[in-house]
Amino acid sequence: MFKKLSGLFLAVLIGAMGIIAQDTTTATAPDAQLRSLTSGQKYKIKGVVVAKDDDSSFIIRDTTGVDTKVLVAPESSIKTKGGFFGGGDKIASNQITRGLYMEVEGRGDGSGGLTATKVRFDKDDFKVAQSIDSRMTPAEARLTASEQNAQRVSGQIDELMAISNAARGGAKAAQDTADAAVAGVNATNERISALDDYVVQTTETVNFKVNSAVLSPDAKSRLDAVATSAMTLKGYVIEITGFASAEGGTAKNKALSQRRATAVINYLVETHNVPLRRIGQSYGFGELQAIADNTTREGREQNRRVEVKLLVSRGVNQNVEVRPTAESTDNGN
């Protein structure tokens, strides 16, 4: 991975030395600005793709920090560079990914953007950009729209852009920035690996009457607290398991414990709009895993229960607080 990234960085570094955007509005600015091109005028711009609106448009940024919106028409020629003998592979516009260094030729359109007639890039740069994008896209897809960490993704692209900017300051500055970008990618890979690492945040227990799967007012109050806590977290999952005392047959108790777990799920979904994707697969253990003596009334009351565990992803919540499991203070319902 490091070797592939280094190849991309070197290509960006070399290409940055020869960037000449034929536009008088490309003054260097501390923050990226979107250039407005003259309609009908020819342009040739080199830069890195930093954003995609859709399959027919994207934004490239040159080493001066100025962005250009590029529109791809059906007749646009998009190919990899063919080397000594010319040619090159044709590439569909929907295969263009963020982080790809390219050269674009075309004319300004009426909206200030560039309608591309020819798009060219190195095959190695294309492979590396796709490799990076393939690692990022699945992780983003696992988060909901409100939870997508756009700053993390755009931060990596900004680090890649910083390499081309650093080329103007000398090879040493560019290498330092490249090292920082590699460290950022490694940190992101570690975070992606931790997405499936869940830890228990809180645990709650609700109890039921004999042969009943009806939630008591106290049980609903406890579930209200779980739902309220969950809404403050990212990447959470609620694990729900049902249990029964030893009264009655084994098969009947197993079915009863599952009905109790289902009653808890229905309450969280219908009352608090907890998304179904946040509910882990429930299970009814029946008489198994008793926590008290089934030969006593008090023990049977404690065993007629549903345990609700609120878990969070360590990858999404890197500073998550792992709280100790507290015993329920009222198990006699």
N, C-alpha and C positions, 0 to 999 in steps of 0.2 A: 504493500500500500504506500509506504513511504517513497519507494522508487518511482511509482506512478505519479504521485503528487509532485515529486521533484522534477519529473519530466514536464509536467504542466507548468510549474513555476518558471522553469528555464525557458519554455516556449513563450510564456507571457513576458518574461524579462527581455528576451531578444526582440520580440515583436514591439515592445514598448519603445525601444530605441528609435524605431522607424515610423512611429505614428505621426501622420500629418493629416489632420482633418481639414478639408478645404472649406473653411467657414470662418469668417471674421468675428463671430460671436463667441468663440471658444475661449474666453478669458478664464484663467485659473481662478477657482473659487474654493473656499474651505469646505462648503457643502455642495453636493452634486446639484447641478441645475440642468433643466431640460432645454436644449437648443431649439431654436425655431428656424427651419430651413426655408430658403427662398423657393417658391413654387416654380418648377420647371428646370431649375439649375442642377447640373450634375455634381455629385459628391462621391468621395471615396473615404470611408471612415473605418478605422481599426479600433477594436475595443473588446470588452468582455460582456457577455450577456448577464445582466444583473436582475432581470425580472421578465416574466412572460404574462401578457394579458390573456392570450389564447393561442391557438395553433397558427394564427396568421399574423401575430404581432408580438414584438418583444422590445426590450430596452437594452441598449449597449452603452457602456461607459468607457471613455478613452482615458489616457493617462493624465489629462488635465482636470479630470473629475467632472466632465460635462457629459450628460446623458443625451442619447438620440433615440427617438421612437422609430422603429423599423417596421414597415408593413410589408408582408409577403403576398405577392399576387400569384395567381395560378401559373403565370408564365415565368415567374422568377426561377433562376437557375441556382440551385443549392447543391453544392458538391464538396467533397474533400479535395485537397490539393493533389495533383496527379504525379508530382515528382519530375524527374528528368524527361520522361517520355510523355508528359501531359496526361490527359484523361482525368481520372478520379471517380469516386463512387457518388452516385446521386443519393441525396438524403431528403427525406420528407420533412416538411416544416414542423410537424408535431414531434420530431425527434430532437429538435434543438433544445438544449437544456441550459440551465443557469450555470455560470462558471466557464462557459465555452468561449475561448478567444477566437475572433474571426475578423475577416475583412469584408466589408459590404460596399457595393457600388450601386448607385441608383440616382433618382431624381427627387427633389423636394416636391411634396404634394401640397394641396391647399390648406392642410391642417398644421403645417410646420414640421411634419414627420418626413421620413425617407421611404419612398416606395422602391424596394430593392429589385434590381435586375439581375445581380450576381452576388452570391454569398459563398465565400470560400474559407476553409479552415483545415488545419492539419489533422490527419487521421488519428494520430496519437493523442492530440488534445481532445478530440471528439470522444475517444474511448475513455479517457480519464474522467472527463466531465460527466459522461454517462455513468461511470462507476460510482462517482461521488453522489450523483443524484439518486442512483438506485439504493444507496444506503440511507439516504435521508427520507425519500418518499414513503416507504413502508412505516417508518416511525411516526411521521406526521399523520398518516392515515389512521393510526391507532388512537389518536387523540380526537376529541370532538372539536368542532369549529371554534368554540370558545376557549378551548384548552390548548390549541395549537401554539406552539412557542415560536412565533414568527421572528422574534429577535434572535433566537439561537441560530435559525437557518440563515437569515440575512447577515448575521454577524460573521458566519463563515465566508459568505460571498464578499463581504467588505474586507475581510482579511486577504482574500485572493486579489481583490482590486488594489489593496494597499501595496502589493508587490510591484505592480506596474508603476504606481506613483513613486515608489521608492527608487525605481531605476534612474530617475532624474537626479537623485541624491547620491548615486554611486552604488557600486556592486555590494559593498559591505552592508549598507543600509537595507538593500533589497534582500540579502541573505538573512539578516536579523529578522525581518518581517516574515520571510518564508518559514523560519524556525518557529515563530510564534503561531503561524497558520497551522503548521503540522501539529503543534501542541493542542490547538483548538479542535482539530479534527479528532485527535486521539481522545480528548476529553468527551467529545460528542459520542464517539463510539462506545466509550465506557457507560455513558448515560443511556444509550440505546440498549445496551446489554442488560441494564438494570430495570428495564421497563416491566419485566415479568417478576421482579423481586418484590413481593408484597409483605408488608408488616402490619401487625394488628395495632390499630390506633385506640379503639375502645371496644369493650364487650358489655352486652346487656342481656339479662335473662327475664323472660316474662313467663308467668305461670298460669295454669288452667284448672278448672274444676274437673271433677271425675267425669270421664266419658264425654268431655266437651272440647270443642275447638273454637269457642266464642271468646273474643278478646274482652277482658275486664277493663273498666276505666283506668285502673293502675297500669295495666299492660299497654294501653294506648298512650298513656302519658310517657312511659319509658320509650316507646317507639317514636313518639314526637321528638324526644331529645336526640335519638340516633339520627333521624332525618335532618334535624336542624344542624347537627354537627357535620353531617355528610356534605351539606350544601356549601360549606366553607372550604372544602378540599378539592383538589384536582386528582384525577386518576384513581378514584376510590372504587371499591367493590364491597357489597354487603353479603356476607356469608350467613345462611340461615339453616339451622338444623333443629329438627323436632324430636321430642322424646316422650315416653309414656311411663307410667308406673306399671307394676306387675299385676294389676287387677285385670282380669279377663284373659282371653286367649292371646297367644303370641302374634298371630296374623292380624287379629283385630287391633292390637296395640300398635303394630307397625303402621297400619293404615291410618289409625287415629293420629299418630305422631306426624305423618305426612300432611294430614288435613290441618293440623296446627301450624306447621311451617307455611302451608299455602295461605292460611288466614293472615299471617304476619306479612307475607309478600303482598297480598291484596290490599292490606291497609296502607303499606308504604307507597304502593303505586297509585292507588285511587285517592288517598287523602293527601299525599305529599308530592305526587307526580314524580316519584323517583323513576328514572329511565330503566326499562327492563334490562338494558345492557349492563347496568350497575348491579343487578341482582345475580349473584353466583348461583350455580345449580344447587337447589335445596335438596335435603335428604331427610327421611324419617327413620330414626334408629329404633323406634319401638322401645322395648324394655332394655335394650343394650345401653351401656355406658351410664348406668345409674350413678347419681352423686350422693345418694342417701340410702338408708336402710328401708327396703320395701316392706318389711314386717311391721313397721310402725306407721301411724297415721301421718306424723310430721314428715317422715322420710318419703312417703308416697306423694305428699303435696309438693315437695321439692323436685321430685322426679317428673311430675307432670309439667313440662316446660318446653320452651323454645329458646335456644341460644342465638343471639344476633351479634355477629362480629363485624366491625367496621375496619376494613383493611385499606391501605393506601400503597400506591406504587412508589418504591424508593427512587426509581428513575425519573418520575415526574416531580416528586417532592423530595429533592435531595437533602433538604434540611428537616425532614419529617421527624417529629418527636415520637418516639416509641414509648407509649404510656403503659404502666403496669396494669394488669387485669385486676379490676376491683370486684370483690365478692358482692353479690346483691344483698342489700340490707333488709329486704322483705321477701321471703320465699314462701310465705304461708298462704298464698291465694289459691 
